[in-house]
Every structure is written in C-alpha cells, then in structure tokens.
Amino acid sequence: MRDPVEDWNRSVFGLISPDALRRHLAPQILARLREAGVTPTGWRSVRIGGAQIDAVADIQKAGAGQTFRYRPLDALFAIGPALALRLQDQQERPPEQLYGDLQRLKGRTTPGASEAGTIRHDLGLINAVLSLVHLSDSPSNSAQESRVILGPVAEDPDRAWAPADGLAGYLDALTAGLQPERRRFGDVLTAVRGRIAAALWTELTEAGRRTVADLVQRGALAEPAAGTRIAAELSPAASAHPLADVLRLPFTPGGPPVDMADVQGLLRLHGCALDTWEFVVLATSIYFEPVRP
C-alpha cells in the first residue's frame, strides 16, 4: 500500500488564501515559489468551512485554549475561494531542507518580524490571518492538511488535482470581475471612522468638527486614539450614541471584546455598513495585531 506521507517528501501542500486572490497577488506568489525551485504540478479551487478550519487547527496542535483564535479564519474564508496547490521540488532536496527553505520563504506573521525577501514581507501581509499563503511544514502535515482541505479525493492525485497548465487561465477568469483590493488596515479604519464622523456631524461640537478635519488632513484617522478623540467632542445629548462606542474601538488586540456581527448590524442601521473587505480586515485584526505603515 502506498504511504501517503512519502508522496509528499518531494512535494509541499500550499494554499493561496482568499485575501491574496482578492489582492490579485497569486501570480506574484507563484513566481516567488518558482524562483525557490518549486512548481505547481496540480491545483484546485477550494471553499473552506469551519469543520476544515478546526481540523487543521487540530493538526497544528492549536489546543483547546487557542481554538478561539481560529474563528477569524471563518471571516477570511467567507470572502471567497482559496487555491490549493501541489508544489513539486525541482532541486531534489531532502524533505527537511525543502520544507525548511519554503518556511523561510513564506516568512513570519508577527508585524515587523517578517524579513525582507519573504513573501509575507515583500507582498505585504495585513495580519497573521490575512497573511497571503500557507505552506505545510512537513510531509506529514502536507498529507494531513491536503486530506482535510480536499477530502478523501486527496488520496487519488489523478482526481484531486487539475493540470497545472490550466492554472493561469483560471486565475485570469477568477480575477476578471474583481478590482484588485489595495486597502490595508489603516485605509479600512480611516474609511469607517470617516463615515461615522459624517453620520454624527451635526452632533459634534465645533471643536469636534475641527478635530475631524485636522485628523483627515494629516491622514491620522486610523491612529489608535483618533476615534476616542472624536467621540469626546460629541454634544452631551449624543455622547451615548451607539456609533460613539464604535468610534472608540481600536479594532486591535487588547481592546474591549467585539462582536463584529453586532458592529455590522449597528453600522448598517445608521447607513455606515462595512463592505466584505472592511469586515474581514477588522474582524481579523481584533485578534491579530495588524501591520501599520
């Protein structure tokens, strides 16, 4: 009987995530992988749900106390498909070297810790969830993760993977109707706070309006305390307005607990709803520190 782990000694399971596809970065990621000596021999478009996310968390030994951190992945995979890849080594490296080389190429997810020359640094991760690409770190994990993501068909390579020569055409078709997403955390928070300030404009003091104008002109609406500064300038009658609470949120770890469904409902009620990209950026950044300019 064929050992499924041995099948991955010279191949690596990869996943280009929905945020990279929305940002039209898949061709650049594939080019970086080819430069590192691996080429896709098969691919598959996949929709990933909660059960698969939890199964991968188990493979990665997230632990019962850490699984809540995987909930932002629900928001990520809700915005579109991911691209699963079977990446073949072209340099005949031992498995330890192959997997180690690709882990270094992938880069780290901690803001400021991912080195220049890595995919995540050079192409710009947003946070540890919106981090562009996943590459399994061992043949065993490649075997397990591919089976979780693809299902039982993963054990039959002829059925599991589409031929590599169709990948470029698929990516062209997938992105044809999507404007490349360029907004980062600061852009998103700036837009959300700007919409809220406009909705509350008549409730702001004159000093508050000057504060908003100054923050906008300096490009500082996304600074951590900017929302609190604006909320402090609401008239006494409006100081308890529900939107004031949203203004005060930093949308980063360490802030007050945030139920993003409630936030979205409140913003929609007042004509300030988040679009899908804004939602996923904020919903992931409340758990994982975002990269700031």
Backbone as numpy.savetxt, mean C-alpha at the origin, in Angstrom:
# Nx Ny Nz CAx CAy CAz Cx Cy Cz
7.01 -38.66 -5.74 6.16 -37.45 -5.74 7.04 -36.20 -5.74
6.69 -35.22 -6.55 7.47 -34.00 -6.64 7.35 -33.19 -5.36
8.49 -32.67 -4.86 8.51 -31.83 -3.67 8.21 -30.39 -4.11
7.08 -29.81 -3.67 6.73 -28.46 -4.13 7.74 -27.41 -3.68
8.43 -27.65 -2.54 9.43 -26.69 -2.09 10.62 -26.68 -3.03
11.05 -27.86 -3.47 12.19 -27.93 -4.38 11.92 -27.18 -5.69
10.67 -27.14 -6.09 10.31 -26.41 -7.31 10.65 -24.92 -7.20
10.80 -24.44 -5.96 11.05 -23.02 -5.74 12.50 -22.74 -5.38
13.39 -23.70 -5.52 14.79 -23.45 -5.21 15.44 -22.48 -6.19
14.95 -22.47 -7.43 15.51 -21.57 -8.43 14.49 -20.55 -8.91
13.35 -20.49 -8.23 12.32 -19.50 -8.54 11.86 -18.85 -7.25
11.29 -17.67 -7.38 10.79 -16.92 -6.22 9.36 -16.48 -6.51
8.49 -16.63 -5.51 7.13 -16.14 -5.65 7.11 -14.65 -5.34
6.52 -13.88 -6.25 6.42 -12.44 -6.05 5.00 -11.94 -6.23
4.74 -10.78 -5.68 3.41 -10.17 -5.77 3.59 -8.67 -5.94
3.21 -8.15 -7.11 3.15 -6.71 -7.29 1.78 -6.27 -6.80
1.77 -5.41 -5.81 0.53 -5.15 -5.09 -0.33 -4.09 -5.79
-1.60 -3.98 -5.38 -2.51 -3.07 -6.07 -2.05 -1.62 -6.08
-1.35 -1.17 -5.04 -0.90 0.22 -5.04 0.11 0.47 -6.15
0.99 -0.51 -6.41 1.96 -0.35 -7.51 1.25 -0.33 -8.86
0.21 -1.14 -9.01 -0.52 -1.16 -10.26 -1.28 0.15 -10.46
-1.86 0.68 -9.39 -2.55 1.97 -9.50 -1.58 3.09 -9.85
-0.33 2.95 -9.42 0.69 3.97 -9.69 1.43 3.71 -11.00
1.02 2.68 -11.75 1.64 2.32 -13.04 3.13 2.01 -12.88
3.51 1.38 -11.78 4.92 1.11 -11.51 5.34 -0.32 -11.83
4.40 -1.18 -12.26 4.75 -2.57 -12.52 5.89 -2.71 -13.54
5.88 -1.98 -14.67 6.99 -2.13 -15.61 8.35 -1.80 -15.01
8.39 -0.78 -14.15 9.65 -0.42 -13.52 10.10 -1.49 -12.53
9.15 -2.06 -11.79 9.50 -3.13 -10.85 10.03 -4.34 -11.61
9.36 -4.71 -12.69 9.81 -5.85 -13.50 11.20 -5.59 -14.08
11.46 -4.37 -14.50 12.78 -4.03 -15.04 13.86 -4.18 -13.98
13.54 -3.77 -12.74 14.52 -3.91 -11.66 14.78 -5.38 -11.34
13.74 -6.19 -11.40 13.92 -7.62 -11.14 14.77 -8.25 -12.24
14.54 -7.86 -13.48 15.35 -8.41 -14.58 16.82 -8.01 -14.42
17.05 -6.78 -14.00 18.43 -6.34 -13.77 19.10 -7.17 -12.68
18.30 -7.68 -11.74 18.83 -8.50 -10.65 18.95 -9.96 -11.05
18.63 -10.29 -12.29 18.85 -11.65 -12.78 17.69 -12.60 -12.62
16.47 -12.07 -12.45 15.29 -12.94 -12.41 14.28 -12.43 -13.42
13.62 -13.34 -14.10 12.63 -12.98 -15.09 11.34 -13.75 -14.83
10.19 -13.12 -15.08 8.93 -13.85 -14.89 8.75 -14.93 -15.94
8.53 -16.16 -15.49 8.19 -17.23 -16.42 6.69 -17.51 -16.40
5.97 -16.89 -15.49 4.53 -17.02 -15.42 3.95 -15.92 -14.56
2.67 -15.61 -14.75 2.01 -14.56 -14.00 0.53 -14.89 -13.88
-0.11 -14.22 -12.95 -1.56 -14.42 -12.77 -2.13 -13.21 -12.04
-3.20 -12.66 -12.57 -3.92 -11.60 -11.88 -4.76 -12.22 -10.78
-4.66 -11.68 -9.55 -5.34 -12.30 -8.42 -6.09 -11.25 -7.60
-7.24 -11.62 -7.15 -7.99 -10.85 -6.15 -7.77 -11.53 -4.81
-7.32 -10.78 -3.82 -6.93 -11.35 -2.53 -7.91 -10.89 -1.47
-8.44 -11.85 -0.72 -9.42 -11.57 0.33 -8.86 -11.81 1.72
-9.73 -11.62 2.71 -9.32 -11.72 4.11 -8.77 -13.07 4.50
-9.38 -14.15 4.00 -8.90 -15.48 4.37 -7.47 -15.70 3.88
-7.17 -15.23 2.68 -5.80 -15.37 2.16 -4.82 -14.51 2.95
-5.24 -13.31 3.31 -4.38 -12.43 4.10 -4.04 -13.08 5.44
-5.04 -13.65 6.09 -4.80 -14.29 7.39 -3.91 -15.51 7.24
-4.07 -16.26 6.15 -3.24 -17.44 5.94 -1.78 -17.05 5.73
-1.53 -15.97 4.97 -0.15 -15.51 4.78 0.41 -14.99 6.10
-0.41 -14.32 6.90 0.04 -13.86 8.21 0.48 -15.04 9.07
-0.24 -16.14 8.97 0.12 -17.34 9.72 1.45 -17.91 9.24
1.65 -17.93 7.92 2.92 -18.41 7.36 4.08 -17.55 7.85
3.83 -16.25 7.93 4.88 -15.32 8.35 4.97 -15.19 9.87
4.17 -16.00 10.57 4.21 -16.06 12.04 3.95 -14.69 12.66
2.86 -14.07 12.19 2.50 -12.76 12.73 2.14 -12.85 14.21
1.52 -13.93 14.63 1.15 -14.08 16.03 -0.21 -13.47 16.32
-0.88 -14.01 17.33 -2.23 -13.56 17.66 -2.26 -12.08 18.02
-1.19 -11.58 18.68 -1.17 -10.18 19.08 -0.86 -9.22 17.96
-0.51 -9.73 16.79 -0.11 -8.87 15.69 -1.07 -8.90 14.50
-2.03 -9.83 14.52 -2.86 -9.98 13.34 -3.71 -8.74 13.05
-4.00 -7.91 14.07 -4.76 -6.69 13.80 -4.03 -5.79 12.81
-2.70 -5.92 12.76 -1.91 -5.09 11.87 -2.11 -5.49 10.41
-2.70 -6.65 10.17 -2.96 -7.09 8.81 -4.30 -6.59 8.28
-5.12 -6.00 9.15 -6.40 -5.48 8.68 -6.25 -4.38 7.64
-5.23 -3.52 7.72 -5.07 -2.55 6.63 -4.88 -3.20 5.28
-4.42 -4.45 5.26 -4.29 -5.14 3.98 -5.65 -5.35 3.32
-6.70 -5.47 4.13 -8.04 -5.56 3.56 -8.33 -4.33 2.71
-7.95 -3.15 3.23 -8.17 -1.90 2.48 -7.33 -1.89 1.21
-6.09 -2.34 1.30 -5.23 -2.36 0.12 -5.80 -3.23 -0.98
-6.14 -4.47 -0.65 -6.57 -5.40 -1.70 -7.99 -5.15 -2.16
-8.69 -4.24 -1.49 -10.02 -3.86 -1.96 -9.96 -2.91 -3.15
-8.80 -2.29 -3.41 -8.75 -1.27 -4.48 -8.46 -1.87 -5.85
-8.18 -3.17 -5.92 -7.95 -3.77 -7.22 -7.15 -5.05 -7.13
-6.85 -5.63 -8.28 -6.12 -6.91 -8.29 -4.64 -6.69 -7.97
-4.00 -7.79 -7.61 -2.55 -7.84 -7.50 -2.02 -8.71 -8.64
-0.73 -8.67 -8.84 -0.11 -9.46 -9.90 0.85 -10.46 -9.28
0.47 -11.75 -9.33 1.33 -12.81 -8.82 2.33 -13.20 -9.90
3.57 -13.49 -9.49 4.64 -13.78 -10.43 5.42 -15.01 -9.99
5.83 -15.78 -10.96 6.85 -16.82 -10.75 8.13 -16.30 -11.39
9.12 -15.99 -10.57 10.34 -15.35 -11.02 11.48 -16.36 -11.06
12.02 -16.58 -12.24 13.05 -17.60 -12.46 14.44 -16.98 -12.39
15.32 -17.62 -11.60 16.71 -17.15 -11.52 17.44 -17.46 -12.83
18.17 -16.49 -13.34 18.94 -16.67 -14.58 20.44 -16.80 -14.30
20.83 -16.83 -13.02 22.25 -16.83 -12.68 22.69 -18.08 -11.93
21.80 -19.05 -11.78 22.12 -20.32 -11.14 22.71 -20.12 -9.73
22.09 -19.25 -8.96 22.53 -19.01 -7.59 21.98 -20.08 -6.65
22.69 -20.41 -5.58 22.10 -21.24 -4.54 20.87 -20.54 -3.97
19.88 -21.31 -3.47 18.65 -20.67 -2.98 18.90 -19.57 -1.95
19.84 -19.80 -1.02 20.08 -18.79 0.01 20.54 -17.47 -0.60
21.40 -17.56 -1.60 21.88 -16.33 -2.24 20.79 -15.68 -3.07
20.04 -16.48 -3.83 18.96 -15.94 -4.65 17.95 -15.18 -3.81
17.47 -15.83 -2.75 16.44 -15.19 -1.93 17.01 -13.99 -1.17
18.27 -14.11 -0.72 18.88 -12.98 -0.02 19.06 -11.79 -0.93
19.49 -12.03 -2.17 19.67 -10.93 -3.11 18.35 -10.19 -3.37
17.27 -10.95 -3.51 15.98 -10.31 -3.80 15.40 -9.59 -2.59
15.67 -10.12 -1.39 15.22 -9.39 -0.21 15.93 -8.04 -0.10
17.22 -8.01 -0.41 17.95 -6.74 -0.38 17.45 -5.80 -1.48
17.15 -6.34 -2.65 16.64 -5.51 -3.73 15.27 -4.91 -3.37
14.44 -5.70 -2.72 13.10 -5.24 -2.35 13.19 -4.03 -1.43
14.04 -4.08 -0.42 14.18 -2.97 0.52 13.26 -3.11 1.71
13.53 -2.31 2.71 12.77 -2.35 3.96 11.56 -1.42 3.88
10.66 -1.58 4.86 9.42 -0.81 4.85 9.40 0.31 5.89
10.39 0.37 6.76 10.41 1.42 7.77 10.81 2.75 7.11
10.03 3.83 7.33 10.38 5.11 6.71 11.81 5.52 7.06
12.57 5.86 6.04 13.94 6.30 6.25 14.96 5.18 6.35
14.48 3.92 6.43 15.42 2.81 6.61 15.69 2.04 5.33
14.91 2.29 4.29 15.09 1.58 3.03 16.16 2.29 2.21
17.21 1.54 1.86 18.38 2.14 1.25 18.16 2.49 -0.22
18.89 3.54 -0.67 18.90 3.87 -2.09 19.37 2.66 -2.88
18.76 2.46 -4.04 19.07 1.30 -4.85 18.07 0.18 -4.69
17.20 0.27 -3.68 16.15 -0.74 -3.50 14.88 -0.28 -4.20
14.02 -1.24 -4.50 12.76 -0.91 -5.18 11.92 0.03 -4.34
11.78 -0.30 -3.07 10.88 0.50 -2.23 11.40 1.91 -2.01
12.69 2.08 -1.91 13.24 3.42 -1.76 13.13 4.20 -3.06
13.60 3.60 -4.15 13.72 4.35 -5.40 12.37 4.67 -6.03
11.41 3.75 -5.89 10.10 3.99 -6.49 9.11 4.60 -5.49
9.48 4.63 -4.22 8.72 5.40 -3.24 7.55 4.69 -2.60
7.83 3.84 -1.58 6.73 3.28 -0.81 6.02 4.39 -0.06
4.76 4.18 0.27 3.98 5.15 1.04 4.01 4.79 2.52
3.85 3.52 2.83 4.01 3.01 4.19 4.26 1.50 4.08
4.29 0.81 5.20 4.67 -0.60 5.19 3.65 -1.49 4.48
2.44 -1.01 4.29 1.42 -1.78 3.56 1.41 -1.37 2.09
1.43 -0.09 1.82 1.51 0.40 0.44 2.99 0.43 0.05
3.56 -0.77 -0.08 5.01 -0.91 -0.23 5.39 -1.58 -1.54
4.48 -1.59 -2.50 4.74 -1.87 -3.92 4.88 -3.35 -4.26
5.70 -4.11 -3.53 6.01 -5.46 -3.99 6.31 -6.36 -2.79
5.88 -7.61 -2.92 6.23 -8.65 -1.94 7.03 -9.72 -2.66
8.13 -10.16 -2.03 8.94 -11.26 -2.55 9.14 -12.25 -1.41
8.76 -13.50 -1.61 8.93 -14.51 -0.57 10.39 -14.62 -0.18
10.63 -14.98 1.08 12.01 -14.97 1.58 12.66 -16.35 1.69
11.99 -17.39 1.20 12.58 -18.74 1.22 11.79 -19.63 0.27
12.40 -20.72 -0.21 11.63 -21.65 -1.05 10.38 -22.17 -0.35
10.49 -22.43 0.94 9.32 -22.92 1.68 8.19 -21.90 1.67
8.53 -20.64 1.91 7.48 -19.61 1.91 6.94 -19.37 0.50
7.79 -19.48 -0.51 7.28 -19.37 -1.88 6.23 -20.44 -2.15
6.52 -21.68 -1.73 5.58 -22.77 -1.96 4.27 -22.53 -1.21
4.38 -22.13 0.06 3.18 -21.95 0.87 2.37 -20.73 0.43
3.06 -19.62 0.20 2.35 -18.39 -0.14 1.71 -18.49 -1.52
2.39 -19.12 -2.46 1.78 -19.27 -3.79 0.52 -20.12 -3.71
0.55 -21.16 -2.86 -0.65 -21.99 -2.74 -1.79 -21.24 -2.07
-1.47 -20.40 -1.08 -2.51 -19.60 -0.43 -3.12 -18.62 -1.43
-2.28 -17.94 -2.20 -2.77 -16.90 -3.10 -3.46 -17.49 -4.32
-2.91 -18.57 -4.88 -3.46 -19.13 -6.12 -4.44 -20.26 -5.87
-4.41 -20.87 -4.70 -5.26 -22.02 -4.42 -4.61 -23.32 -4.87
-5.34 -24.42 -4.84 -4.76 -25.72 -5.20 -4.13 -25.77 -6.58
-4.57 -24.91 -7.49 -4.01 -24.91 -8.84 -2.52 -24.60 -8.83
-2.03 -24.01 -7.73 -0.61 -23.66 -7.64 0.29 -24.88 -7.78
-0.22 -26.07 -7.46 0.59 -27.27 -7.53 0.73 -27.79 -8.96
0.04 -27.18 -9.89 0.15 -27.56 -11.29 0.60 -26.34 -12.08
1.93 -26.14 -12.24 2.43 -24.92 -12.88 1.82 -24.63 -14.25
1.49 -25.67 -15.00 0.93 -25.45 -16.33 -0.44 -24.78 -16.27
-1.17 -25.02 -15.20 -2.49 -24.40 -15.03 -2.42 -23.11 -14.22
-1.44 -23.01 -13.34 -1.39 -21.90 -12.39 -0.96 -20.59 -13.05
-0.08 -20.68 -14.06 0.57 -19.48 -14.56 0.26 -19.23 -16.03
-0.04 -17.99 -16.34 -0.18 -17.59 -17.75 1.22 -17.37 -18.33
1.40 -17.60 -19.63 2.72 -17.43 -20.24 3.23 -16.00 -20.11
4.53 -15.88 -19.91 5.12 -14.56 -19.66 4.98 -13.63 -20.84
4.87 -14.15 -22.05 4.83 -13.26 -23.21 3.53 -12.48 -23.31
2.54 -12.80 -22.48 1.30 -12.03 -22.48 1.24 -10.98 -21.39
2.30 -10.88 -20.57 2.24 -10.00 -19.40 2.20 -8.52 -19.79
3.05 -8.11 -20.73 3.10 -6.69 -21.09 1.75 -6.22 -21.64
1.11 -7.03 -22.46 -0.19 -6.65 -23.01 -1.24 -6.54 -21.93
-1.20 -7.47 -20.95 -2.16 -7.40 -19.84 -1.99 -6.10 -19.06
-0.75 -5.74 -18.75 -0.51 -4.53 -17.98 -0.96 -3.29 -18.76
-0.75 -3.28 -20.07 -1.23 -2.16 -20.88 -2.75 -2.04 -20.78
-3.44 -3.17 -20.87 -4.90 -3.15 -20.81 -5.39 -2.75 -19.43
-4.73 -3.26 -18.38 -5.16 -2.97 -17.02 -5.07 -1.49 -16.69
-4.00 -0.85 -17.15 -3.78 0.54 -16.77 -4.35 1.54 -17.77
-4.90 1.06 -18.89 -5.38 1.98 -19.92 -6.45 2.92 -19.40
-7.30 2.43 -18.53 -8.39 3.27 -18.03 -8.10 3.92 -16.70
-6.86 3.83 -16.20 -6.50 4.39 -14.91 -5.45 5.47 -15.07
-5.76 6.67 -14.63 -4.72 7.68 -14.56 -3.68 7.25 -13.53
-2.40 7.39 -13.81 -1.40 6.97 -12.82 -1.55 7.75 -11.53
-1.66 7.05 -10.42 -1.87 7.68 -9.12 -0.53 8.23 -8.60
-0.48 9.51 -8.32 0.76 10.14 -7.87 0.66 10.72 -6.47
-0.50 10.63 -5.85 -0.67 11.23 -4.54 -0.03 10.39 -3.44
0.76 11.03 -2.61 1.36 10.39 -1.46 0.58 10.79 -0.20
1.07 10.37 0.98 0.35 10.65 2.22 0.10 12.14 2.40
1.13 12.96 2.21 0.96 14.39 2.40 -0.05 15.00 1.45
-0.06 14.54 0.23 -1.03 15.05 -0.75 -2.46 14.71 -0.34
-2.63 13.48 0.13 -3.97 13.04 0.53 -4.47 13.83 1.74
-3.63 13.93 2.77 -4.07 14.62 3.98 -4.31 16.10 3.71
-3.49 16.69 2.86 -3.72 18.09 2.47 -5.09 18.27 1.83
-5.43 17.38 0.91 -6.71 17.49 0.22 -7.89 17.31 1.18
-7.79 16.35 2.07 -8.90 16.08 2.99 -9.09 17.25 3.95
-8.00 17.74 4.52 -8.12 18.88 5.43 -8.58 20.13 4.70
-8.17 20.30 3.45 -8.65 21.44 2.69 -10.15 21.40 2.47
-10.68 20.22 2.14 -12.12 20.09 1.94 -12.89 20.36 3.23
-12.35 19.87 4.34 -13.04 20.09 5.62 -13.01 21.58 5.98
-11.86 22.22 5.80 -11.77 23.65 6.12 -12.75 24.45 5.27
-12.90 24.08 4.00 -13.85 24.78 3.15 -15.28 24.56 3.62
-15.59 23.31 4.05 -16.94 23.02 4.53 -17.27 23.78 5.81
-16.23 24.08 6.61 -16.44 24.78 7.88 -16.09 26.26 7.78
-15.90 26.78 6.58 -15.36 28.12 6.39 -16.17 29.18 7.14
-17.49 29.11 7.05 -18.31 30.14 7.70 -18.30 29.99 9.22
-17.81 28.86 9.72 -17.74 28.64 11.16 -16.38 29.01 11.73
-15.44 29.37 10.87 -14.11 29.75 11.34 -14.06 31.22 11.70
-13.27 31.54 12.71 -13.01 32.95 13.02 -12.16 33.55 11.91
-12.06 34.87 11.92 -11.21 35.53 10.92 -9.77 35.06 11.06
-9.32 34.88 12.29 -7.96 34.37 12.52 -7.83 32.95 11.97
-8.89 32.17 12.11 -8.88 30.81 11.59 -8.76 30.77 10.09
-9.45 31.68 9.41 -9.36 31.74 7.95 -7.96 32.14 7.51
-7.36 33.06 8.27 -5.98 33.44 7.94 -5.03 32.26 8.18
-5.30 31.49 9.21 -4.47 30.31 9.49 -4.55 29.32 8.34
-5.76 29.06 7.85 -5.92 28.14 6.72 -5.18 28.68 5.51
-5.35 29.96 5.21 -4.69 30.54 4.05 -3.17 30.43 4.16
-2.65 30.67 5.34 -1.20 30.57 5.55 -0.71 29.13 5.36
-1.44 28.16 5.92 -1.05 26.75 5.80 -1.09 26.31 4.33
-2.11 26.76 3.61 -2.22 26.41 2.20 -1.05 26.99 1.42
-0.76 28.27 1.65 0.30 28.93 0.90 1.66 28.30 1.17
1.88 27.83 2.39 3.16 27.21 2.74 3.21 25.72 2.45
2.10 25.16 1.92 2.05 23.73 1.68 2.15 22.93 2.96
1.54 23.44 4.03 1.72 22.86 5.36 0.46 22.24 5.94
-0.58 22.06 5.12 -1.82 21.50 5.66 -1.65 20.08 6.18
-0.64 19.36 5.70 -0.44 17.98 6.15 0.48 17.87 7.36
0.98 18.99 7.85 1.81 18.92 9.05 0.99 18.36 10.21
1.62 17.60 11.11 0.85 16.88 12.14 -0.13 17.74 12.92
0.26 18.96 13.31 -0.61 19.77 14.16 -1.50 20.73 13.37
-1.44 20.70 12.05 -2.17 21.69 11.26 -3.68 21.59 11.47
-4.21 20.37 11.50 -5.65 20.21 11.68 -6.11 20.71 13.03
-5.31 20.45 14.07 -5.66 20.92 15.41 -5.65 22.44 15.47
-4.71 23.05 14.78 -4.66 24.52 14.75 -5.92 25.10 14.11
-6.38 24.48 13.04 -7.59 24.98 12.38 -8.80 24.78 13.28
-8.91 23.59 13.87 -10.06 23.29 14.73 -10.14 24.23 15.92
-8.99 24.69 16.41 -8.97 25.60 17.55 -9.53 26.97 17.21
-9.65 27.26 15.92 -10.14 28.57 15.48 -11.61 28.53 15.04
-12.31 27.45 15.37 -13.75 27.41 15.09 -14.50 28.26 16.11
-15.62 28.79 15.71 -16.45 29.56 16.65 -16.90 28.64 17.78
-17.21 29.19 18.95 -17.64 28.35 20.07 -18.80 27.43 19.70
-19.72 27.92 18.90 -20.88 27.10 18.54 -20.49 25.92 17.67
-19.38 26.03 16.94 -18.98 24.98 16.01 -17.83 24.13 16.52
-17.33 24.41 17.73 -16.15 23.70 18.24 -16.40 22.21 18.42
-17.66 21.83 18.60 -18.00 20.42 18.75 -18.52 19.81 17.45
-18.36 20.50 16.34 -18.82 19.97 15.06 -18.10 18.65 14.77
-18.81 17.63 14.28 -18.16 16.34 14.02 -16.94 16.45 13.12
-16.96 17.35 12.14 -15.81 17.49 11.26 -14.58 18.01 11.99
-14.80 18.72 13.11 -13.65 19.21 13.88 -12.83 18.04 14.43
-13.52 16.98 14.83 -12.81 15.80 15.32 -11.96 15.16 14.23
-12.48 15.14 13.01 -11.70 14.58 11.90 -10.51 15.48 11.60
-10.70 16.79 11.67 -9.59 17.72 11.45 -8.43 17.43 12.40
-8.74 17.07 13.62 -7.70 16.88 14.63 -6.95 15.57 14.47
-7.45 14.66 13.66 -6.81 13.35 13.52 -5.50 13.48 12.74
-4.40 12.88 13.25 -3.15 12.88 12.48 -3.11 11.79 11.42
-3.97 10.78 11.54 -3.99 9.62 10.63 -2.63 8.92 10.57
-1.95 8.90 11.68 -0.69 8.18 11.81 -0.71 7.37 13.10
0.18 6.39 13.25 0.21 5.61 14.49 0.44 6.51 15.71
-0.16 6.11 16.81 -0.02 6.89 18.03 -1.15 7.87 18.25
-1.96 8.10 17.25 -3.11 8.97 17.42 -4.26 8.23 18.07
-5.40 8.89 18.25 -6.56 8.22 18.83 -7.05 7.11 17.91
-7.74 6.10 18.47 -8.28 5.03 17.63 -9.20 5.60 16.55
-9.09 5.03 15.37 -9.85 5.54 14.22 -10.59 4.39 13.56
-11.89 4.54 13.41 -12.68 3.62 12.59 -12.89 4.31 11.25
-12.18 3.84 10.23 -12.21 4.55 8.95 -13.58 4.49 8.29
-14.35 3.45 8.58 -15.71 3.40 8.03 -16.56 4.54 8.60
-16.39 4.81 9.90 -17.12 5.91 10.51 -16.65 7.26 9.96
-15.34 7.40 9.80 -14.80 8.64 9.24 -15.35 8.87 7.84
-15.35 7.82 7.03 -15.85 7.97 5.67 -17.33 8.34 5.67
-18.12 7.71 6.53 -19.54 8.04 6.59 -19.78 9.48 6.99
-19.00 9.97 7.93 -19.14 11.35 8.39 -18.74 12.33 7.29
-17.62 12.04 6.64 -17.18 12.93 5.57 -18.17 12.93 4.41
-18.71 11.77 4.08 -19.69 11.71 2.99 -20.93 12.53 3.35
-21.36 12.45 4.59 -22.54 13.19 5.04 -22.37 14.69 4.83
-21.12 15.16 4.96 -20.87 16.60 4.85 -20.23 16.99 3.53
-20.33 16.10 2.53 -19.85 16.42 1.20 -18.34 16.42 1.04
-17.64 15.68 1.91 -16.17 15.67 1.87 -15.63 14.24 1.73
-16.38 13.36 1.09 -16.04 11.94 1.08 -14.65 11.67 0.52
-14.03 10.61 1.03 -12.74 10.14 0.54 -12.94 9.34 -0.73
-12.07 9.53 -1.72 -12.08 8.60 -2.84 -11.33 7.33 -2.44
-11.30 6.34 -3.31 -10.75 5.04 -2.92 -9.26 5.13 -2.57
-8.51 5.96 -3.30 -7.09 6.09 -3.00 -6.86 6.80 -1.67
-7.60 7.88 -1.43 -7.48 8.58 -0.15 -7.81 7.63 1.00
-8.84 6.83 0.83 -9.24 5.91 1.90 -8.12 4.94 2.22
-7.52 4.31 1.19 -6.52 3.29 1.47 -5.25 3.92 2.04
-4.87 5.10 1.59 -3.68 5.75 2.14 -3.86 6.07 3.62
-5.01 6.63 3.99 -5.23 6.98 5.39 -5.49 5.74 6.25
-6.24 4.78 5.71 -6.57 3.58 6.48 -5.33 2.74 6.80
-4.31 2.79 5.96 -3.09 2.05 6.24 -2.12 2.87 7.09
-2.13 4.19 6.92 -1.18 5.03 7.65 -1.54 5.18 9.13
-2.77 4.87 9.51 -3.09 4.94 10.95 -2.43 3.78 11.70
-1.99 2.75 10.99 -1.30 1.62 11.61 0.21 1.66 11.35
0.60 2.14 10.18 2.00 2.09 9.75 2.47 3.49 9.37
3.54 3.94 9.98 4.05 5.29 9.78 4.26 5.58 8.29
3.66 6.65 7.77 3.86 6.96 6.36 5.18 7.67 6.12
5.67 7.53 4.91 6.86 8.28 4.49 6.42 9.71 4.19
7.14 10.65 4.73 6.84 12.07 4.46 7.95 12.64 3.58
7.66 13.67 2.80 8.71 14.27 1.98 9.88 14.73 2.84
